[in-house]
């Protein structure tokens, strides 16, 4: 039998509980000692997660359970920048413009030179593909141990605007003979502009490939409050605070920074802002258990174009807080799962330069990237989802009040369990 997989927060010796069961309700001796212990345990866990040789032979005789990791992606080279921007600005689920195919193409051409310079400044391209692949490998290992009945598991990457794009993912799943797949949005908080757009594109590509009945699907459409995710993010915050002198750490204002959203989408009822807020609230609670009680603020970044977007902007909030006498700040990417241009250029370089100019001390908490605790979190979330046998979350069936794609949004092709959108169920009465 495979070695039982116990999540890291159940094994942290820096936490004591009445029944020894859970770090989530434990009492911490030192947040920085806890971080070191959790990291050591993460590496130790890797040694007990491999299945037996007999299991692996059994696994190899059947097609993998596909875990499709969906994200926007990013250009890995300078040459891919224009195509990435074109795909982005012509997607009506992110923003709606008159003559979008024409205007979006014009915006992409106009912005491409500046964006190429930004990617050049971070090494020539986005690392999101590299980190997504690394996270997928960690997730596979944990899932094979936690859920041997659905093994082997294989992570597939489906980016919306850059290679490997959704059609390439579908082609690879077809070649592998996949019959069971989980669409795992790598946006912890649901937005129709990100998770929704990615899933709609998946269904389009599945139909174009004529594979509507070949794969049974379920979705992990949101996981913004899952304890494993919250725990991993809280430990990234603790790790980030180590960048400051010990005497200064209590002064640091934590700026939870998420990608902004056009106010038109917010007013249409997109749940993204409240789900980001829920993540922040849970992380603050977890940090309190870790002995961290710093001030914090939720801010928004990466606004594009002249139309109103959700605020306050992260750099504007930092300046306003600096005017209140606060001098130490740490940005926390609360809605990103890897490093990419928004962290490496916008936060580190642009926000960092603005902070330096006004005399503030500014850092950023490290992104998840190849963090073992986050790799385990992905495995826990996906394994629990498979065990429940559900098609999606209960919230997924609810179209936004101002949905811009009512015929496409909230569909599932060939779901693993009975599923119907609420609007369709009402119409069928």
C-alpha positions in Angstrom: 0.0 0.0 0.0 1.2 3.5 -0.7 2.5 5.5 2.3 -0.4 7.7 3.5 0.1 11.4 2.6 -0.5 13.7 5.5 -0.5 17.4 4.5 2.4 19.5 5.8 0.3 21.5 8.2 -0.5 18.3 10.0 3.2 17.6 10.5 4.7 20.9 11.6 6.5 20.3 15.0 6.5 24.1 15.6 2.7 23.8 16.3 1.1 22.1 19.3 -2.5 21.2 19.4 -4.8 19.4 21.8 -5.0 16.3 19.6 -1.8 16.8 17.5 -3.9 16.9 14.4 -3.7 20.3 12.8 -1.3 23.1 12.4 -4.2 25.3 11.3 -5.5 25.5 14.9 -2.1 25.2 16.6 0.0 27.6 18.7 3.2 28.8 17.1 6.5 29.1 18.9 8.2 31.2 16.1 6.9 32.1 12.7 10.3 32.0 11.2 11.2 28.6 12.9 7.8 27.3 11.6 8.7 28.4 8.1 12.0 26.5 8.3 10.4 23.4 9.7 7.6 23.5 7.0 10.3 23.8 4.3 12.3 20.9 5.7 9.2 18.8 6.0 8.3 19.7 2.4 11.5 18.2 1.2 11.1 15.2 3.5 7.7 14.6 2.2 9.1 14.2 -1.3 10.9 11.1 -0.1 7.7 9.3 1.0 5.5 10.2 -2.0 6.8 7.8 -4.6 4.5 4.8 -5.3 5.7 1.2 -5.4 7.1 -0.4 -8.5 4.0 -2.5 -8.8 1.8 0.6 -8.6 3.8 2.4 -11.3 3.5 -0.6 -13.6 -0.3 -0.6 -13.1 -0.4 3.2 -13.6 1.5 2.9 -16.9 -1.1 0.5 -18.3 -3.9 3.1 -18.4 -4.2 6.7 -19.7 -3.5 9.4 -17.2 -6.0 11.5 -15.3 -5.3 14.9 -16.9 -5.0 17.9 -14.6 -5.2 20.9 -17.0 -3.4 23.9 -15.5 -5.1 27.0 -17.0 -3.6 30.4 -17.0 -3.1 33.5 -19.2 0.5 32.6 -19.9 3.2 35.0 -21.1 5.6 35.4 -24.0 8.7 33.3 -23.5 10.6 35.3 -26.1 10.6 38.8 -27.5 9.2 37.5 -30.8 6.0 36.2 -29.0 5.1 39.6 -27.4 3.0 40.9 -30.2 1.0 37.7 -30.6 0.4 37.6 -26.8 -0.9 41.2 -26.8 -3.1 40.6 -29.8 -4.7 37.6 -28.2 -5.2 39.5 -25.0 -6.7 42.7 -26.4 -9.1 40.9 -28.8 -10.6 38.8 -26.1 -14.0 40.3 -25.3 -14.3 38.5 -22.0 -11.5 40.8 -20.6 -12.7 44.0 -22.1 -15.3 45.1 -24.6 -14.4 47.7 -27.2 -16.1 48.8 -30.4 -14.6 47.1 -33.5 -12.6 45.0 -31.1 -10.7 42.9 -33.6 -9.5 46.1 -35.3 -9.0 48.2 -32.2 -7.4 45.4 -30.3 -4.9 44.7 -33.1 -4.0 48.4 -33.1 -3.5 48.5 -29.4 -1.3 45.4 -29.6 0.9 46.9 -32.3 1.2 50.2 -30.4 2.1 48.6 -27.0 4.4 45.9 -28.3 7.7 47.9 -28.4 7.2 49.1 -24.8 6.3 45.6 -23.5 9.2 44.1 -25.3 11.5 46.4 -23.3 9.9 45.3 -20.1 10.4 41.6 -20.9 14.0 42.4 -21.9 14.5 43.9 -18.4 13.4 40.7 -16.7 15.5 38.4 -18.8 13.9 38.4 -22.3 10.6 36.5 -21.6 8.1 35.4 -19.0 9.1 32.5 -16.7 5.5 31.5 -16.1 5.8 28.5 -18.4 8.8 27.1 -16.5 7.2 27.6 -13.1 3.9 26.2 -14.2 5.6 23.0 -15.4 7.6 22.7 -12.1 4.4 23.1 -10.1 2.6 20.5 -12.2 5.4 18.0 -11.5 5.1 18.6 -7.8 1.4 18.3 -8.0 1.6 15.0 -9.9 3.8 13.4 -7.3 1.5 14.3 -4.4 -1.6 13.3 -6.3 -0.2 9.8 -7.2 0.4 9.3 -3.4 -2.9 10.8 -2.2 -5.2 9.4 -4.8 -3.7 6.1 -6.2 -7.1 5.0 -7.5 -7.1 7.8 -10.0 -3.3 7.6 -10.8 -1.4 8.1 -12.9 -1.9 11.9 -12.9 -0.4 14.1 -15.6 -0.3 17.9 -15.6 -1.0 19.7 -18.9 -0.5 23.4 -19.4 -3.2 25.4 -21.3 -2.3 29.0 -21.6 -4.9 31.4 -23.0 -2.7 33.9 -24.8 0.7 32.3 -25.3 2.3 28.9 -26.0 1.5 26.2 -25.0 -2.0 27.3 -25.9 -5.3 25.5 -25.3 -5.4 23.8 -28.7 -1.9 22.3 -28.2 -3.1 21.0 -24.8 -6.1 19.4 -26.3 -4.0 17.7 -29.0 -1.6 16.3 -26.4 -4.5 14.9 -24.3 -5.9 13.2 -27.5 -2.5 11.7 -28.3 -2.2 10.4 -24.7 -5.7 8.8 -24.8 -7.0 10.8 -21.9 -10.6 10.0 -20.9 -10.8 11.9 -17.6 -9.7 15.4 -17.1 -9.9 18.2 -14.5 -9.8 21.8 -15.6 -7.8 23.4 -12.8 -7.8 27.2 -13.0 -4.5 28.6 -11.8 -6.3 31.7 -10.8 -7.3 31.0 -7.2 -10.1 33.6 -7.3 -12.7 33.3 -10.1 -13.1 36.0 -12.7 -15.0 35.8 -15.9 -12.0 37.6 -17.5 -9.5 34.9 -16.6 -10.9 31.6 -15.4 -14.1 32.1 -17.4 -12.3 33.0 -20.6 -9.9 30.0 -20.2 -12.7 27.5 -19.7 -14.8 28.9 -22.6 -11.7 28.5 -24.8 -11.2 24.9 -23.7 -14.8 24.0 -24.7 -14.3 25.7 -28.1 -11.1 23.7 -28.7 -12.6 20.5 -27.6 -15.5 20.9 -30.0 -13.2 21.9 -32.9 -11.3 18.7 -32.2 -14.5 16.6 -32.2 -13.8 15.3 -28.7 -17.0 16.3 -27.0 -17.6 12.7 -25.7 -14.1 11.4 -25.5 -13.2 13.1 -22.2 -15.2 13.3 -19.0 -14.6 16.7 -17.3 -14.8 18.4 -14.0 -13.6 21.8 -12.9 -11.7 23.3 -10.0 -13.0 26.8 -10.8 -12.0 28.6 -7.5 -9.9 27.8 -4.5 -9.4 31.2 -2.9 -10.1 30.0 0.7 -8.8 26.5 0.7 -6.7 26.0 3.9 -3.7 24.5 2.0 -3.5 27.5 -0.3 -4.0 30.0 2.6 -1.3 28.2 4.6 1.2 28.3 1.7 0.6 32.0 1.0 0.9 32.9 4.7 4.3 31.2 4.8 5.4 33.1 1.7 4.5 36.3 3.7 6.5 35.1 6.7 9.4 34.4 4.3 9.1 37.9 2.8 9.3 39.5 6.2 12.6 37.9 6.7 14.0 40.4 4.2 13.6 43.2 6.7 15.8 43.8 9.7 14.2 42.0 12.7 13.6 45.3 14.6 11.8 46.7 11.5 9.5 43.8 10.8 6.6 45.0 12.9 6.6 48.3 11.0 6.0 46.7 7.7 2.7 47.4 6.0 1.6 44.4 3.9 0.2 45.5 0.6 -1.8 42.6 -0.8 -1.6 43.4 -4.6 -3.9 41.8 -7.1 -4.4 42.3 -10.8 -7.1 45.0 -11.3 -10.4 44.5 -13.2 -12.3 47.0 -15.4 -15.1 48.5 -13.4 -17.5 47.5 -16.1 -16.8 43.9 -15.2 -17.1 44.7 -11.5 -20.5 46.4 -12.0 -21.6 43.4 -14.0 -21.2 41.2 -10.9 -17.9 39.5 -11.5 -17.1 37.8 -8.1 -13.3 38.4 -8.3 -13.1 41.4 -5.9 -14.9 39.7 -3.1 -13.0 36.4 -3.6 -9.7 38.3 -3.5 -10.9 40.0 -0.3 -11.8 36.6 1.2 -8.3 35.3 0.5 -6.8 38.3 2.3 -9.0 37.8 5.3 -8.1 34.2 5.6 -4.4 34.9 5.2 -4.6 37.6 7.9 -6.2 35.0 10.2 -3.5 32.4 9.4 -0.8 35.0 10.0 -2.2 35.8 13.4 -1.9 32.1 14.2 1.7 32.4 13.1 2.3 35.4 15.4 2.3 38.0 12.6 0.0 41.0 13.3 1.2 43.7 10.8 -1.0 46.3 9.3 -2.3 45.6 5.8 -4.1 47.0 2.8 -5.7 45.4 -0.4 -4.6 47.2 -3.6 -4.8 46.6 -7.3 -2.3 46.8 -10.1 -1.8 46.4 -13.9 -4.5 48.8 -15.1 -4.6 49.0 -18.9 -6.2 51.7 -21.0 -8.3 54.9 -20.2 -11.4 53.2 -18.8 -12.1 53.1 -15.1 -10.6 50.1 -13.3 -10.8 48.8 -9.7 -8.7 50.7 -7.2 -6.8 51.9 -5.3 -3.7 51.4 -7.4 -0.9 49.7 -5.4 1.6 52.5 -5.9 -1.0 55.2 -5.1 -2.0 53.4 -1.9 1.7 53.2 -0.9 2.2 56.9 -1.4 -0.9 57.7 0.6 0.2 55.5 3.5 3.7 57.0 3.3 2.1 60.4 3.9 0.6 59.0 7.1 4.1 58.3 8.4 4.5 54.7 7.4 7.8 53.9 5.8 8.2 50.1 5.4 6.1 48.2 2.8 5.9 44.7 1.4 3.9 43.9 -1.7 2.2 40.4 -1.6 1.1 39.0 -4.9 -2.3 37.6 -3.7 -3.7 36.5 -7.0 -0.6 35.2 -8.9 0.8 31.7 -8.5 4.1 32.3 -10.3 6.5 35.1 -11.1 5.9 36.9 -14.4 6.0 40.5 -15.7 3.6 41.8 -13.1 5.8 40.7 -10.2 9.3 41.0 -11.7 8.9 44.2 -13.6 5.8 46.1 -12.3 6.2 45.3 -8.6 9.9 44.9 -8.2 11.1 47.6 -10.6 8.4 50.2 -11.1 6.9 50.1 -7.5 10.3 49.6 -6.1 11.7 52.7 -7.8 8.7 54.8 -6.7 9.2 53.7 -3.1 12.9 54.5 -3.3 12.3 58.0 -4.7 10.0 58.8 -1.8 12.3 57.4 0.8 10.4 54.2 1.7 11.8 50.7 2.3 10.1 48.3 -0.1 10.2 44.6 -0.6 8.0 41.9 -2.1 7.1 38.5 -0.7 8.5 35.7 -2.8 6.1 34.1 -5.4 5.2 30.4 -5.1 7.2 29.2 -8.1 8.8 25.9 -7.0 7.8 26.2 -3.3 7.2 22.6 -2.0 4.4 23.8 0.3 2.5 25.2 -2.7 3.2 22.1 -4.7 1.6 20.1 -2.0 -1.3 22.5 -1.8 -2.1 21.9 -5.5 -2.0 18.2 -4.9 -4.3 18.4 -1.9 -6.8 20.6 -3.7 -6.9 18.4 -6.8 -7.0 15.1 -4.9 -9.9 16.3 -2.7 -11.7 17.4 -5.8 -11.4 14.0 -7.4 -12.5 12.3 -4.2 -15.7 14.3 -4.0 -16.7 13.3 -7.6 -18.2 16.7 -8.2 -18.4 18.5 -11.6 -17.6 21.9 -10.2 -18.3 24.3 -7.3 -21.8 25.2 -6.5 -21.0 28.8 -7.4 -19.9 27.9 -10.9 -23.5 27.4 -12.2 -24.4 31.0 -11.4 -23.9 33.4 -14.4 -23.0 37.0 -13.4 -26.0 39.4 -13.4 -24.4 41.3 -16.3 -22.9 38.3 -18.1 -21.4 39.4 -21.5 -21.3 35.8 -22.9 -24.5 34.2 -21.7 -24.5 31.4 -24.3 -20.9 30.4 -23.5 -20.3 31.1 -19.9 -20.6 28.4 -17.2 -20.8 25.4 -19.5 -19.1 22.0 -19.0 -18.7 19.5 -21.8 -19.4 15.9 -20.8 -19.4 16.6 -17.0 -18.4 13.8 -14.6 -21.6 14.4 -12.6 -25.0 15.9 -13.5 -24.7 19.6 -14.1 -26.9 22.4 -15.4 -26.5 26.1 -15.4 -29.1 27.8 -13.1 -30.3 29.9 -16.1 -30.9 26.7 -18.1 -32.6 24.9 -15.2 -35.0 27.8 -14.8 -35.8 27.9 -18.5 -36.5 24.1 -18.5 -39.2 24.4 -15.8 
